[in-house]
Amino acid sequence: MYRRIRDLREDSDLTQMQMAQALNCSQQVYSNYELGQRDIPTDILIKMAKFHDVSVDYLIGLTDNRKINK
């Protein structure tokens, strides 16, 4: 999961600081999310999914499909 969120950020050419600002947290907290040193709260996972236009299931590794199946 942590690699996936880093890859999404890098694919969008964003810095950790830019992602942290989008998620309303500090760069250090966001860095800890990417490194797996801090659990990601559900509300932050939802914000990340919406930001990157992917499903939460994709973020947490339950599926390899990026989009929500409707």
Secondary structure, DSSP 8 states (H G I E B T S, - for coil): -HHHHHHHHHHTT--HHHHHHHHTS-HHHHHHHHHTSS---HHHHHHHHHHHT--HHHHTTS-S--S---
